[in-house]
Amino acid sequence: MRAHDPFADPERLIRRVYAYVAYRVGEGADAEDVTAEAIERALRYKDSYDEAKGEATAWVIGIARRVLLSHSMKAPTAELDEAVARQEDVEESALRRVSVRAAVAELGERERELVALRYGADLSAREIAILLEMKTNAVEVALHRAVAKLRVEVVGGAGPKARPVVQAVPD
């Protein structure tokens, strides 16, 4: 039986891979280069994709993770609260983005990776668990804790009226 073509929807796949990479290295040329290399590798090895092991997007993002590791790219994180910034005035949104970046930079490497996979690549906890060889529950707990840390740093508390800090990247 032939595996599902991981490139059935290439535009959406590329957007999700780029979003993940941009969370890790920032938007721009570096993110474009890593995304292009990951897509090129995925195309080269697409016959090795095994649908039974997970979603095509998670497979390609796994390739992007390896490309990032091979380049040892550790640049500023991307904007996490783009949706909130649209509702605020320019000065306030600029201060908020700086606060979010600073808060994300304070997270540990594992937490930054989880946040990038969840909110940059828009992977589910299950997909992240498969990719990182973790249990889904462990991913959910770690993400919850990471977002709680961000909320405390950016909003100043985790009360019920606190707005969510992390937003998914729109398609």
Secondary structure, DSSP 8 states (H G I E B T S, - for coil): -----TTSSHHHHHHHHHHHHHHHH-SSHHHHHHHHHHHHHHHHTGGG--GGG--HHHHHHHHHHHHHHHHT-------S-HHHHTTS-HHHHHHHHHHHHHHHHHS-HHHHHHHIIIIIS---HHHHHHHHT--HHHHHHHHHHHHHHHHHHHTS--STT---S------
